[in-house]
């Protein structure tokens, strides 16, 4: 565990004794709460199927790339 300096120790002690008061407004607290919950929301998955291009498309793409007009 990393060591803490004297100032950090004072802040931690005050917090543990309940001597610190929040200065955040209700709207700020709601915003912080929403931000904290956001990563917990399940992300939707996107499946993308890629198929091999037919040879006729490949040859057109490669010849266009050679000309510099992809």
C-alpha positions as CSV (number, residue, x, y, z in Angstrom):
1,X,0.0,0.0,0.0
2,X,1.4,3.4,-0.9
3,X,2.4,5.7,1.9
4,X,0.5,8.9,2.6
5,X,1.9,12.2,3.6
6,X,1.0,14.3,6.6
7,X,-1.7,16.4,4.8
8,X,-3.4,13.3,3.4
9,X,-3.4,11.7,6.9
10,X,-5.1,14.8,8.3
11,X,-7.8,14.6,5.6
12,X,-8.3,10.9,6.1
13,X,-8.6,11.3,9.9
14,X,-11.1,14.2,9.5
15,X,-13.1,12.0,7.1
16,X,-13.2,9.0,9.4
17,X,-14.3,11.3,12.3
18,X,-17.2,12.7,10.1
19,X,-15.8,16.2,10.2
20,X,-16.0,16.8,6.5
21,X,-19.1,18.2,4.8
22,X,-20.1,17.8,1.1
23,X,-20.1,21.0,-0.9
24,X,-21.8,19.4,-3.9
25,X,-25.3,20.5,-4.9
26,X,-28.1,18.0,-5.4
27,X,-27.8,18.3,-9.1
28,X,-24.1,17.7,-9.0
29,X,-24.7,14.6,-6.8
30,X,-27.2,13.3,-9.2
31,X,-24.8,13.8,-12.1
32,X,-22.0,12.0,-10.2
33,X,-24.3,9.1,-9.3
34,X,-25.4,8.7,-13.0
35,X,-21.7,8.8,-14.0
36,X,-20.9,6.1,-11.5
37,X,-23.7,3.9,-12.6
38,X,-23.0,4.3,-16.3
39,X,-20.2,1.6,-16.6
40,X,-22.5,-0.9,-14.8
41,X,-25.1,-0.7,-17.6
42,X,-24.8,-3.7,-19.8
43,X,-23.5,-2.8,-23.2
44,X,-25.3,-4.1,-26.3
45,X,-23.3,-6.3,-28.6
46,X,-23.0,-5.7,-32.3
47,X,-22.2,-8.7,-34.5
48,X,-20.8,-8.0,-38.0
49,X,-20.5,-10.7,-40.5
50,X,-17.7,-10.3,-43.0
51,X,-17.6,-12.4,-46.1
52,X,-14.9,-12.7,-48.7
53,X,-15.3,-10.5,-51.7
54,X,-15.9,-12.2,-55.1
55,X,-12.8,-12.2,-57.2
56,X,-14.4,-9.7,-59.7
57,X,-14.8,-7.1,-57.0
58,X,-11.3,-7.8,-55.7
59,X,-9.8,-7.2,-59.1
60,X,-11.7,-3.9,-59.6
61,X,-10.6,-2.7,-56.2
62,X,-7.0,-3.6,-56.7
63,X,-6.9,-2.0,-60.1
64,X,-8.5,1.2,-58.8
65,X,-6.0,1.3,-55.9
66,X,-3.2,1.0,-58.4
67,X,-4.6,4.0,-60.3
68,X,-5.0,5.9,-57.0
69,X,-8.7,6.3,-57.1
70,X,-10.0,3.8,-54.6
